[in-house]
């Protein structure tokens, strides 16, 4: 898993804010495949496409999306978000 300078709230964390689709989900999927059963992956992401596509694709692949929240309330629409995905497969 990739570490970020921003503190993560999950043991498993990736930052894909510098990526564009389709690499946003490719990197997320690779991290999810390494995620132990019952564990949660925290994904730091931003941009209209990743905010829509990454959670949807995770669900399509059988993972459980727990939350998607903005880091800062004043940038809620297009700013950086935190996505929590649980491996229940």
C-alpha positions as CSV (number, residue, x, y, z in Angstrom):
1,X,0.0,0.0,0.0
2,X,1.1,3.5,-0.7
3,X,1.6,5.9,2.2
4,X,0.7,9.6,2.2
5,X,1.9,12.6,4.1
6,X,-1.7,13.1,5.3
7,X,-2.6,11.0,8.4
8,X,-4.8,8.1,7.5
9,X,-7.6,6.8,9.8
10,X,-7.2,3.3,8.4
11,X,-4.3,0.8,8.6
12,X,-4.6,0.4,4.8
13,X,-4.4,3.6,2.8
14,X,-3.7,4.8,-0.7
15,X,-3.6,8.3,-2.1
16,X,-4.8,8.5,-5.8
17,X,-5.3,12.3,-5.9
18,X,-2.6,12.5,-8.6
19,X,-4.1,9.8,-10.8
20,X,-6.6,10.0,-13.6
21,X,-9.2,7.5,-14.8
22,X,-8.8,4.6,-15.4
23,X,-5.7,4.4,-13.2
24,X,-7.7,5.6,-10.2
25,X,-9.6,2.4,-10.0
26,X,-6.8,0.2,-11.2
27,X,-4.6,1.3,-8.2
28,X,-7.6,1.0,-5.9
29,X,-8.4,-2.5,-7.2
30,X,-4.8,-3.6,-6.7
31,X,-4.9,-2.4,-3.1
32,X,-8.2,-4.1,-2.5
33,X,-6.9,-7.4,-3.8
34,X,-4.2,-7.3,-1.1
35,X,-6.6,-6.2,1.6
36,X,-7.3,-8.9,4.2
37,X,-10.9,-10.1,4.7
38,X,-12.8,-7.8,7.1
39,X,-10.3,-4.9,6.8
40,X,-11.0,-1.4,5.5
41,X,-9.1,0.5,2.8
42,X,-9.0,4.2,3.0
43,X,-8.7,5.9,-0.4
44,X,-7.8,9.6,-0.8
45,X,-9.2,10.8,-4.1
46,X,-10.4,13.9,-6.0
47,X,-12.0,14.9,-9.2
48,X,-15.5,14.3,-10.7
49,X,-14.7,11.1,-12.5
50,X,-12.9,9.3,-9.6
51,X,-15.5,10.4,-7.1
52,X,-18.2,8.8,-9.2
53,X,-16.3,5.8,-10.7
54,X,-14.1,4.5,-7.9
55,X,-17.0,3.8,-5.4
56,X,-19.2,2.4,-8.1
57,X,-16.5,0.1,-9.4
58,X,-15.7,-1.1,-5.9
59,X,-19.3,-2.0,-5.4
60,X,-19.4,-3.7,-8.8
61,X,-16.4,-5.8,-7.8
62,X,-18.2,-7.0,-4.6
63,X,-16.7,-4.6,-2.0
64,X,-18.7,-2.6,0.6
65,X,-18.4,1.2,0.4
66,X,-18.7,2.5,4.0
67,X,-18.4,6.2,3.3
68,X,-17.3,8.9,1.0
69,X,-16.7,12.3,2.7
70,X,-14.9,15.5,1.8
71,X,-11.7,16.4,3.7
72,X,-12.8,20.0,3.9
73,X,-16.5,21.1,3.9
74,X,-15.9,24.1,1.7
75,X,-14.4,21.9,-1.1
76,X,-17.1,19.3,-0.9
77,X,-18.0,19.1,-4.6
78,X,-14.6,18.9,-6.3
79,X,-12.0,18.8,-3.5
80,X,-10.2,15.9,-1.9
81,X,-12.4,13.1,-0.4
82,X,-11.9,10.1,1.8
83,X,-13.4,6.8,0.6
84,X,-13.7,3.9,3.0
85,X,-14.1,0.5,1.4
86,X,-14.4,-2.8,3.4
87,X,-13.4,-6.2,2.1
88,X,-16.3,-8.5,2.9
89,X,-15.6,-11.0,0.0
